[in-house]
């Protein structure tokens, strides 16, 4: 059996170089190559953030840019969970093929994947690497945790995400309406698109953050309905000034029995 490829999946935080951990910096210094996934054919600002990290902490490593296979997005907006999962699965398979091609040329070497935030939250790198492994290519995989947008949101607002002895539900903008309908009352939402407050019944407090950890960082908090128009204004502003927008928010039901 040939030597495996050694893979380090490194959480890099969400945009601030200050949020790299010492463990991540050590791991970056040991890489032979870094595999960067470009979603916008050379214009991906998140690749530039990663390139800066590589230049500073992994200058010895070769950068290999893989163009992200196209993804069918229609099922994100319309369609049921099954068609959404099918579209994601096709995309993951294409990514696994692209990753496998690069990894196969690095037997015995250490290759790094720089994952936004922490690899455990809404990131499929680890899943895709398991798919690569199932093709028979030998891989060892180390995961190095990073600071997630979830932690940044809490820190920026000085929040404890759970109320005493209760739960936090972490979900996506796509699934928010379902969570509200089933009575969940402390919901952290990632992968936001537009926040449709009209579809969220009841009274809610929101703590919102956009492009956290970057020079463009934006924060808003207060009553959901009062803040929604300004959140959309801020999302547009970030898209223009930073060239990208990523945001998340905590929603907490208020009113009788739900005092924040
Ligand atoms: C594909 S998920 C990746 C999450 C990442 N693995 C983490 O641990 O934060 C992307 C989502 O994370 C959130 N996010 C990531 N970076 C962010 C940032 N700098 N500011 C606000 N939200 C961010 C947004 O909800 C975005 O849609």
py3Dmol code that shows the C-alpha trace and the ligand (Angstrom):
import py3Dmol

protein = """\
ATOM      1  CA  UNK A   1       0.000   0.000   0.000  1.00  0.00           C
ATOM      2  CA  UNK A   2       1.386   3.456  -0.948  1.00  0.00           C
ATOM      3  CA  UNK A   3       1.928   6.249   1.531  1.00  0.00           C
ATOM      4  CA  UNK A   4      -1.133   8.382   2.307  1.00  0.00           C
ATOM      5  CA  UNK A   5      -1.626  12.073   1.603  1.00  0.00           C
ATOM      6  CA  UNK A   6      -1.618  13.988   4.896  1.00  0.00           C
ATOM      7  CA  UNK A   7      -4.433  16.503   4.964  1.00  0.00           C
ATOM      8  CA  UNK A   8      -4.825  19.341   7.471  1.00  0.00           C
ATOM      9  CA  UNK A   9      -8.256  20.938   7.574  1.00  0.00           C
ATOM     10  CA  UNK A  10      -7.529  24.266   9.217  1.00  0.00           C
ATOM     11  CA  UNK A  11     -10.190  26.610  10.591  1.00  0.00           C
ATOM     12  CA  UNK A  12      -8.983  30.147   9.796  1.00  0.00           C
ATOM     13  CA  UNK A  13     -11.662  32.280  11.465  1.00  0.00           C
ATOM     14  CA  UNK A  14     -13.982  34.567   9.514  1.00  0.00           C
ATOM     15  CA  UNK A  15     -11.821  37.256   7.998  1.00  0.00           C
ATOM     16  CA  UNK A  16      -9.601  38.666  10.743  1.00  0.00           C
ATOM     17  CA  UNK A  17      -5.952  37.570  10.749  1.00  0.00           C
ATOM     18  CA  UNK A  18      -6.100  38.039  14.551  1.00  0.00           C
ATOM     19  CA  UNK A  19      -8.451  35.080  14.780  1.00  0.00           C
ATOM     20  CA  UNK A  20      -5.983  32.451  13.604  1.00  0.00           C
ATOM     21  CA  UNK A  21      -5.130  30.218  16.548  1.00  0.00           C
ATOM     22  CA  UNK A  22      -1.536  29.341  17.454  1.00  0.00           C
ATOM     23  CA  UNK A  23      -2.324  25.745  16.494  1.00  0.00           C
ATOM     24  CA  UNK A  24      -3.510  26.891  13.046  1.00  0.00           C
ATOM     25  CA  UNK A  25      -0.355  28.967  12.544  1.00  0.00           C
ATOM     26  CA  UNK A  26       1.822  25.958  13.463  1.00  0.00           C
ATOM     27  CA  UNK A  27      -0.113  23.711  11.076  1.00  0.00           C
ATOM     28  CA  UNK A  28       0.182  26.268   8.245  1.00  0.00           C
ATOM     29  CA  UNK A  29       3.963  26.299   8.744  1.00  0.00           C
ATOM     30  CA  UNK A  30       4.109  22.526   8.136  1.00  0.00           C
ATOM     31  CA  UNK A  31       2.249  22.413   4.814  1.00  0.00           C
ATOM     32  CA  UNK A  32       3.774  21.383   1.494  1.00  0.00           C
ATOM     33  CA  UNK A  33       0.763  22.620  -0.460  1.00  0.00           C
ATOM     34  CA  UNK A  34      -2.470  24.531   0.066  1.00  0.00           C
ATOM     35  CA  UNK A  35      -5.580  23.744  -1.939  1.00  0.00           C
ATOM     36  CA  UNK A  36      -7.714  26.858  -2.472  1.00  0.00           C
ATOM     37  CA  UNK A  37     -11.201  26.653  -3.936  1.00  0.00           C
ATOM     38  CA  UNK A  38     -12.085  29.625  -6.134  1.00  0.00           C
ATOM     39  CA  UNK A  39     -15.806  30.284  -6.528  1.00  0.00           C
ATOM     40  CA  UNK A  40     -15.555  33.286  -8.849  1.00  0.00           C
ATOM     41  CA  UNK A  41     -12.924  32.464 -11.493  1.00  0.00           C
ATOM     42  CA  UNK A  42     -10.067  34.503 -10.081  1.00  0.00           C
ATOM     43  CA  UNK A  43     -12.305  37.161  -8.545  1.00  0.00           C
ATOM     44  CA  UNK A  44     -13.183  35.399  -5.299  1.00  0.00           C
ATOM     45  CA  UNK A  45     -12.422  37.845  -2.441  1.00  0.00           C
ATOM     46  CA  UNK A  46     -12.404  34.970   0.040  1.00  0.00           C
ATOM     47  CA  UNK A  47      -9.566  33.365  -1.910  1.00  0.00           C
ATOM     48  CA  UNK A  48      -7.626  36.618  -1.540  1.00  0.00           C
ATOM     49  CA  UNK A  49      -8.100  36.475   2.261  1.00  0.00           C
ATOM     50  CA  UNK A  50      -6.712  32.935   2.217  1.00  0.00           C
ATOM     51  CA  UNK A  51      -3.816  33.930  -0.058  1.00  0.00           C
ATOM     52  CA  UNK A  52      -2.805  36.581   2.454  1.00  0.00           C
ATOM     53  CA  UNK A  53      -2.788  33.977   5.233  1.00  0.00           C
ATOM     54  CA  UNK A  54      -0.686  31.654   3.077  1.00  0.00           C
ATOM     55  CA  UNK A  55       1.760  34.470   2.246  1.00  0.00           C
ATOM     56  CA  UNK A  56       2.200  35.245   5.930  1.00  0.00           C
ATOM     57  CA  UNK A  57       2.152  31.806   7.543  1.00  0.00           C
ATOM     58  CA  UNK A  58       2.698  29.194   4.823  1.00  0.00           C
ATOM     59  CA  UNK A  59       5.092  30.862   2.387  1.00  0.00           C
ATOM     60  CA  UNK A  60       6.916  27.523   1.994  1.00  0.00           C
ATOM     61  CA  UNK A  61       3.751  25.856   0.608  1.00  0.00           C
ATOM     62  CA  UNK A  62       2.718  25.675  -3.037  1.00  0.00           C
ATOM     63  CA  UNK A  63      -0.793  27.074  -3.684  1.00  0.00           C
ATOM     64  CA  UNK A  64      -3.043  25.047  -5.943  1.00  0.00           C
ATOM     65  CA  UNK A  65      -6.248  26.798  -6.977  1.00  0.00           C
ATOM     66  CA  UNK A  66      -9.214  24.598  -7.885  1.00  0.00           C
ATOM     67  CA  UNK A  67     -12.161  26.245  -9.649  1.00  0.00           C
ATOM     68  CA  UNK A  68     -15.311  25.347  -7.817  1.00  0.00           C
ATOM     69  CA  UNK A  69     -17.612  23.157  -9.925  1.00  0.00           C
ATOM     70  CA  UNK A  70     -20.878  24.960 -10.758  1.00  0.00           C
ATOM     71  CA  UNK A  71     -23.779  24.306  -8.424  1.00  0.00           C
ATOM     72  CA  UNK A  72     -27.492  24.118  -9.292  1.00  0.00           C
ATOM     73  CA  UNK A  73     -28.943  26.896  -7.073  1.00  0.00           C
ATOM     74  CA  UNK A  74     -32.606  26.685  -8.037  1.00  0.00           C
ATOM     75  CA  UNK A  75     -33.325  24.109  -5.329  1.00  0.00           C
ATOM     76  CA  UNK A  76     -31.992  26.545  -2.663  1.00  0.00           C
ATOM     77  CA  UNK A  77     -34.961  28.832  -3.286  1.00  0.00           C
ATOM     78  CA  UNK A  78     -37.740  26.594  -4.488  1.00  0.00           C
ATOM     79  CA  UNK A  79     -38.214  22.889  -4.188  1.00  0.00           C
ATOM     80  CA  UNK A  80     -38.287  20.463  -1.298  1.00  0.00           C
ATOM     81  CA  UNK A  81     -35.543  19.213   0.985  1.00  0.00           C
ATOM     82  CA  UNK A  82     -34.943  16.144  -1.208  1.00  0.00           C
ATOM     83  CA  UNK A  83     -34.225  18.173  -4.351  1.00  0.00           C
ATOM     84  CA  UNK A  84     -31.994  20.527  -2.356  1.00  0.00           C
ATOM     85  CA  UNK A  85     -30.014  17.569  -0.975  1.00  0.00           C
ATOM     86  CA  UNK A  86     -29.738  16.076  -4.455  1.00  0.00           C
ATOM     87  CA  UNK A  87     -28.310  19.337  -5.891  1.00  0.00           C
ATOM     88  CA  UNK A  88     -25.779  19.563  -3.032  1.00  0.00           C
ATOM     89  CA  UNK A  89     -24.805  15.921  -3.428  1.00  0.00           C
ATOM     90  CA  UNK A  90     -24.044  16.346  -7.156  1.00  0.00           C
ATOM     91  CA  UNK A  91     -21.945  19.408  -6.358  1.00  0.00           C
ATOM     92  CA  UNK A  92     -20.053  17.591  -3.570  1.00  0.00           C
ATOM     93  CA  UNK A  93     -19.290  14.710  -5.906  1.00  0.00           C
ATOM     94  CA  UNK A  94     -17.843  17.135  -8.467  1.00  0.00           C
ATOM     95  CA  UNK A  95     -15.784  18.814  -5.745  1.00  0.00           C
ATOM     96  CA  UNK A  96     -14.540  15.423  -4.493  1.00  0.00           C
ATOM     97  CA  UNK A  97     -13.359  14.578  -8.017  1.00  0.00           C
ATOM     98  CA  UNK A  98     -11.545  17.927  -8.322  1.00  0.00           C
ATOM     99  CA  UNK A  99      -9.908  17.528  -4.879  1.00  0.00           C
ATOM    100  CA  UNK A 100      -8.928  13.897  -5.575  1.00  0.00           C
ATOM    101  CA  UNK A 101      -7.082  14.904  -8.760  1.00  0.00           C
ATOM    102  CA  UNK A 102      -4.900  17.343  -6.826  1.00  0.00           C
ATOM    103  CA  UNK A 103      -4.428  15.141  -3.763  1.00  0.00           C
ATOM    104  CA  UNK A 104      -3.343  12.156  -5.875  1.00  0.00           C
ATOM    105  CA  UNK A 105      -0.300  14.164  -6.955  1.00  0.00           C
ATOM    106  CA  UNK A 106       0.732  14.821  -3.330  1.00  0.00           C
ATOM    107  CA  UNK A 107       1.287  11.324  -1.945  1.00  0.00           C
ATOM    108  CA  UNK A 108       3.456  11.480   1.176  1.00  0.00           C
ATOM    109  CA  UNK A 109       2.999  15.284   1.369  1.00  0.00           C
ATOM    110  CA  UNK A 110       0.970  17.504   3.696  1.00  0.00           C
ATOM    111  CA  UNK A 111      -1.841  19.445   2.015  1.00  0.00           C
ATOM    112  CA  UNK A 112      -3.868  22.117   3.786  1.00  0.00           C
ATOM    113  CA  UNK A 113      -7.492  23.166   3.314  1.00  0.00           C
ATOM    114  CA  UNK A 114      -8.168  26.621   4.786  1.00  0.00           C
ATOM    115  CA  UNK A 115     -11.729  26.490   6.028  1.00  0.00           C
ATOM    116  CA  UNK A 116     -13.662  29.662   6.783  1.00  0.00           C
ATOM    117  CA  UNK A 117     -14.589  29.879  10.487  1.00  0.00           C
ATOM    118  CA  UNK A 118     -14.647  26.401  11.970  1.00  0.00           C
ATOM    119  CA  UNK A 119     -14.861  23.217   9.870  1.00  0.00           C
ATOM    120  CA  UNK A 120     -17.738  21.894  12.008  1.00  0.00           C
ATOM    121  CA  UNK A 121     -20.311  24.543  11.082  1.00  0.00           C
ATOM    122  CA  UNK A 122     -21.965  24.524   7.655  1.00  0.00           C
ATOM    123  CA  UNK A 123     -18.839  23.535   5.801  1.00  0.00           C
ATOM    124  CA  UNK A 124     -18.543  20.361   3.778  1.00  0.00           C
ATOM    125  CA  UNK A 125     -14.774  20.018   3.444  1.00  0.00           C
ATOM    126  CA  UNK A 126     -14.627  17.095   5.893  1.00  0.00           C
ATOM    127  CA  UNK A 127     -17.547  15.327   4.179  1.00  0.00           C
ATOM    128  CA  UNK A 128     -15.989  15.777   0.748  1.00  0.00           C
ATOM    129  CA  UNK A 129     -12.629  14.464   1.969  1.00  0.00           C
ATOM    130  CA  UNK A 130     -14.419  11.335   3.244  1.00  0.00           C
ATOM    131  CA  UNK A 131     -15.819  10.949  -0.272  1.00  0.00           C
ATOM    132  CA  UNK A 132     -12.294  11.252  -1.662  1.00  0.00           C
ATOM    133  CA  UNK A 133     -11.097   8.632   0.812  1.00  0.00           C
ATOM    134  CA  UNK A 134     -13.868   6.260  -0.248  1.00  0.00           C
ATOM    135  CA  UNK A 135     -12.389   6.229  -3.774  1.00  0.00           C
ATOM    136  CA  UNK A 136      -9.374   4.370  -2.333  1.00  0.00           C
ATOM    137  CA  UNK A 137      -6.903   7.264  -2.096  1.00  0.00           C
ATOM    138  CA  UNK A 138      -5.118   6.963   1.288  1.00  0.00           C
ATOM    139  CA  UNK A 139      -5.635  10.086   3.422  1.00  0.00           C
ATOM    140  CA  UNK A 140      -4.833  11.003   7.001  1.00  0.00           C
ATOM    141  CA  UNK A 141      -6.978  13.938   8.098  1.00  0.00           C
ATOM    142  CA  UNK A 142      -6.265  16.337  10.990  1.00  0.00           C
ATOM    143  CA  UNK A 143      -8.870  18.940  11.888  1.00  0.00           C
ATOM    144  CA  UNK A 144      -7.789  22.183  13.498  1.00  0.00           C
ATOM    145  CA  UNK A 145     -10.690  24.152  14.963  1.00  0.00           C
ATOM    146  CA  UNK A 146     -11.183  27.821  14.147  1.00  0.00           C
ATOM    147  CA  UNK A 147     -13.201  30.733  15.487  1.00  0.00           C
ATOM    148  CA  UNK A 148     -16.669  30.463  14.003  1.00  0.00           C
ATOM    149  CA  UNK A 149     -18.968  33.311  12.973  1.00  0.00           C
ATOM    150  CA  UNK A 150     -21.227  32.004  15.744  1.00  0.00           C
ATOM    151  CA  UNK A 151     -18.629  32.825  18.380  1.00  0.00           C
ATOM    152  CA  UNK A 152     -17.863  36.189  16.776  1.00  0.00           C
ATOM    153  CA  UNK A 153     -21.520  37.219  16.781  1.00  0.00           C
ATOM    154  CA  UNK A 154     -21.807  36.332  20.468  1.00  0.00           C
ATOM    155  CA  UNK A 155     -18.584  38.155  21.346  1.00  0.00           C
ATOM    156  CA  UNK A 156     -19.426  41.307  19.396  1.00  0.00           C
ATOM    157  CA  UNK A 157     -22.828  41.637  21.051  1.00  0.00           C
ATOM    158  CA  UNK A 158     -21.561  40.469  24.474  1.00  0.00           C
ATOM    159  CA  UNK A 159     -24.121  37.678  24.361  1.00  0.00           C
ATOM    160  CA  UNK A 160     -24.528  34.299  25.970  1.00  0.00           C
ATOM    161  CA  UNK A 161     -26.276  32.403  23.186  1.00  0.00           C
ATOM    162  CA  UNK A 162     -28.434  30.221  25.417  1.00  0.00           C
ATOM    163  CA  UNK A 163     -30.738  31.421  28.127  1.00  0.00           C
ATOM    164  CA  UNK A 164     -30.232  29.639  31.463  1.00  0.00           C
ATOM    165  CA  UNK A 165     -30.752  25.888  31.042  1.00  0.00           C
ATOM    166  CA  UNK A 166     -32.337  26.199  27.590  1.00  0.00           C
ATOM    167  CA  UNK A 167     -31.373  25.266  24.041  1.00  0.00           C
ATOM    168  CA  UNK A 168     -29.950  27.097  21.053  1.00  0.00           C
ATOM    169  CA  UNK A 169     -31.044  25.962  17.630  1.00  0.00           C
ATOM    170  CA  UNK A 170     -28.546  26.640  14.856  1.00  0.00           C
ATOM    171  CA  UNK A 171     -30.141  26.618  11.431  1.00  0.00           C
ATOM    172  CA  UNK A 172     -30.132  28.235   7.991  1.00  0.00           C
ATOM    173  CA  UNK A 173     -32.247  31.010   6.447  1.00  0.00           C
ATOM    174  CA  UNK A 174     -33.903  28.318   4.317  1.00  0.00           C
ATOM    175  CA  UNK A 175     -35.208  26.463   7.360  1.00  0.00           C
ATOM    176  CA  UNK A 176     -36.045  29.411   9.625  1.00  0.00           C
ATOM    177  CA  UNK A 177     -39.771  29.495   8.861  1.00  0.00           C
ATOM    178  CA  UNK A 178     -40.084  25.790   9.827  1.00  0.00           C
ATOM    179  CA  UNK A 179     -38.323  26.394  13.149  1.00  0.00           C
ATOM    180  CA  UNK A 180     -40.566  29.348  13.967  1.00  0.00           C
ATOM    181  CA  UNK A 181     -43.669  27.336  13.063  1.00  0.00           C
ATOM    182  CA  UNK A 182     -42.701  24.555  15.431  1.00  0.00           C
ATOM    183  CA  UNK A 183     -42.275  26.928  18.361  1.00  0.00           C
ATOM    184  CA  UNK A 184     -38.477  27.151  18.610  1.00  0.00           C
ATOM    185  CA  UNK A 185     -37.662  30.347  20.463  1.00  0.00           C
ATOM    186  CA  UNK A 186     -33.873  30.840  20.445  1.00  0.00           C
ATOM    187  CA  UNK A 187     -32.581  30.476  16.902  1.00  0.00           C
ATOM    188  CA  UNK A 188     -29.190  31.228  15.417  1.00  0.00           C
ATOM    189  CA  UNK A 189     -29.460  31.652  11.657  1.00  0.00           C
ATOM    190  CA  UNK A 190     -26.571  31.264   9.210  1.00  0.00           C
ATOM    191  CA  UNK A 191     -26.572  31.315   5.408  1.00  0.00           C
ATOM    192  CA  UNK A 192     -29.048  34.179   5.427  1.00  0.00           C
ATOM    193  CA  UNK A 193     -30.387  35.507   2.136  1.00  0.00           C
ATOM    194  CA  UNK A 194     -33.058  38.088   2.752  1.00  0.00           C
ATOM    195  CA  UNK A 195     -34.644  38.258   6.152  1.00  0.00           C
ATOM    196  CA  UNK A 196     -38.386  38.098   5.591  1.00  0.00           C
ATOM    197  CA  UNK A 197     -39.666  39.389   8.940  1.00  0.00           C
ATOM    198  CA  UNK A 198     -43.260  39.345   7.707  1.00  0.00           C
ATOM    199  CA  UNK A 199     -43.156  35.539   7.589  1.00  0.00           C
ATOM    200  CA  UNK A 200     -42.007  35.295  11.233  1.00  0.00           C
ATOM    201  CA  UNK A 201     -44.986  35.433  13.529  1.00  0.00           C
ATOM    202  CA  UNK A 202     -44.813  36.820  17.052  1.00  0.00           C
ATOM    203  CA  UNK A 203     -42.427  39.208  18.806  1.00  0.00           C
ATOM    204  CA  UNK A 204     -38.705  38.695  18.463  1.00  0.00           C
ATOM    205  CA  UNK A 205     -35.443  40.339  19.445  1.00  0.00           C
ATOM    206  CA  UNK A 206     -32.625  40.163  16.904  1.00  0.00           C
ATOM    207  CA  UNK A 207     -28.848  40.398  17.252  1.00  0.00           C
ATOM    208  CA  UNK A 208     -27.371  40.687  13.761  1.00  0.00           C
ATOM    209  CA  UNK A 209     -23.791  40.819  12.448  1.00  0.00           C
ATOM    210  CA  UNK A 210     -22.421  41.262   8.934  1.00  0.00           C
ATOM    211  CA  UNK A 211     -18.829  40.689   7.688  1.00  0.00           C
ATOM    212  CA  UNK A 212     -17.731  40.179  11.272  1.00  0.00           C
ATOM    213  CA  UNK A 213     -14.012  40.325  11.965  1.00  0.00           C
ATOM    214  CA  UNK A 214     -13.342  42.529   8.931  1.00  0.00           C
ATOM    215  CA  UNK A 215     -12.846  46.286   8.536  1.00  0.00           C
ATOM    216  CA  UNK A 216     -16.417  46.517   7.223  1.00  0.00           C
ATOM    217  CA  UNK A 217     -18.010  44.741  10.194  1.00  0.00           C
ATOM    218  CA  UNK A 218     -21.566  45.837  10.942  1.00  0.00           C
ATOM    219  CA  UNK A 219     -23.792  45.162  13.963  1.00  0.00           C
ATOM    220  CA  UNK A 220     -27.452  45.795  14.732  1.00  0.00           C
ATOM    221  CA  UNK A 221     -29.647  44.716  17.638  1.00  0.00           C
ATOM    222  CA  UNK A 222     -33.182  45.295  18.866  1.00  0.00           C
ATOM    223  CA  UNK A 223     -36.739  44.522  17.874  1.00  0.00           C
ATOM    224  CA  UNK A 224     -36.863  42.312  14.768  1.00  0.00           C
ATOM    225  CA  UNK A 225     -39.404  44.297  12.796  1.00  0.00           C
ATOM    226  CA  UNK A 226     -37.846  47.678  13.591  1.00  0.00           C
ATOM    227  CA  UNK A 227     -34.403  46.480  12.490  1.00  0.00           C
ATOM    228  CA  UNK A 228     -35.194  44.474   9.369  1.00  0.00           C
ATOM    229  CA  UNK A 229     -35.169  47.387   6.864  1.00  0.00           C
ATOM    230  CA  UNK A 230     -31.797  48.606   8.179  1.00  0.00           C
ATOM    231  CA  UNK A 231     -30.358  45.069   7.982  1.00  0.00           C
ATOM    232  CA  UNK A 232     -31.206  44.958   4.266  1.00  0.00           C
ATOM    233  CA  UNK A 233     -29.592  48.389   3.806  1.00  0.00           C
ATOM    234  CA  UNK A 234     -26.450  47.147   5.584  1.00  0.00           C
ATOM    235  CA  UNK A 235     -26.322  43.951   3.514  1.00  0.00           C
ATOM    236  CA  UNK A 236     -26.422  46.028   0.305  1.00  0.00           C
ATOM    237  CA  UNK A 237     -23.795  48.407   1.637  1.00  0.00           C
ATOM    238  CA  UNK A 238     -21.438  45.538   2.523  1.00  0.00           C
ATOM    239  CA  UNK A 239     -21.901  43.900  -0.865  1.00  0.00           C
ATOM    240  CA  UNK A 240     -20.825  47.186  -2.496  1.00  0.00           C
ATOM    241  CA  UNK A 241     -18.027  48.268  -0.162  1.00  0.00           C
ATOM    242  CA  UNK A 242     -16.453  44.886   0.676  1.00  0.00           C
ATOM    243  CA  UNK A 243     -17.380  42.994  -2.512  1.00  0.00           C
ATOM    244  CA  UNK A 244     -19.018  40.245  -0.444  1.00  0.00           C
ATOM    245  CA  UNK A 245     -21.542  39.903   2.345  1.00  0.00           C
ATOM    246  CA  UNK A 246     -21.904  37.197   4.955  1.00  0.00           C
ATOM    247  CA  UNK A 247     -24.198  37.693   7.895  1.00  0.00           C
ATOM    248  CA  UNK A 248     -25.854  35.792  10.689  1.00  0.00           C
ATOM    249  CA  UNK A 249     -28.187  36.559  13.543  1.00  0.00           C
ATOM    250  CA  UNK A 250     -29.694  35.326  16.760  1.00  0.00           C
ATOM    251  CA  UNK A 251     -33.471  35.553  17.047  1.00  0.00           C
ATOM    252  CA  UNK A 252     -35.073  35.243  20.464  1.00  0.00           C
ATOM    253  CA  UNK A 253     -38.783  35.256  21.088  1.00  0.00           C
ATOM    254  CA  UNK A 254     -39.956  37.982  23.485  1.00  0.00           C
ATOM    255  CA  UNK A 255     -43.238  38.509  25.256  1.00  0.00           C
ATOM    256  CA  UNK A 256     -44.861  36.512  28.046  1.00  0.00           C
ATOM    257  CA  UNK A 257     -42.694  33.560  29.108  1.00  0.00           C
ATOM    258  CA  UNK A 258     -39.852  34.629  26.827  1.00  0.00           C
ATOM    259  CA  UNK A 259     -38.204  37.623  28.478  1.00  0.00           C
ATOM    260  CA  UNK A 260     -34.740  38.209  26.957  1.00  0.00           C
TER     261      UNK A 260
END
"""
ligand_1 = """\
27
LIG
C -20.824 28.284 4.576
S -21.132 28.952 6.167
C -19.581 28.737 6.925
C -19.591 28.956 8.411
C -18.202 28.824 9.018
N -17.692 27.487 8.877
C -18.181 29.237 10.482
O -17.752 28.436 11.331
O -18.554 30.376 10.765
C -21.177 30.646 5.787
C -22.090 31.420 6.730
O -21.393 31.695 7.941
C -21.709 32.990 8.397
N -20.480 33.809 8.352
C -19.270 33.401 7.967
N -18.377 34.383 8.071
C -19.036 35.449 8.547
C -18.658 36.773 8.893
N -17.397 37.204 8.759
N -19.617 37.596 9.374
C -20.892 37.182 9.529
N -21.303 35.945 9.216
C -20.397 35.089 8.733
C -22.792 33.510 7.467
O -24.047 33.138 7.986
C -22.489 32.757 6.204
O -23.629 32.678 5.361
"""
view = py3Dmol.view(width=600, height=400)
view.addModel(protein, "pdb")
view.setStyle({"model": 0}, {"cartoon": {"style": "trace"}})
view.addModel(ligand_1, "xyz")
view.setStyle({"model": 1}, {"stick": {}})
view.zoomTo()
view.show()
